[in-house]
């Protein structure tokens, strides 16, 4: 089994249920860090985040309509989150390009 740490960053759009990370085939992923920062500079912005379970084709909210104040950051994943192959971490913001998300992941394959 190979263990690989990976880091990702993404600027969110405002389209609901947008996958920002998809666990690869034959892999288990553990999200060890997830931070969302408001980079708007002038106003609070809304964040939505969920986990999509591909085996049951259901999504579970990790955070819904969370207001992130100007210049602030939050950690919408409290603790570690395990994703199985084809599961997704999804996120979207109230306004395009106002939220940047960074993710630290351990992929086990």
Buried (B, 14 or more C-beta within 10 A) or exposed (E): EEEEEEEBEBEBBBEEEBEBBBBEEEBBBBBBEBBBBBBBEEEBBBBBBBBBBBEEEEEEEBBEEBEBEEEEBBEBBEEEBEBEBBBBBBBBBBBEEBBBBBBBBBBEB
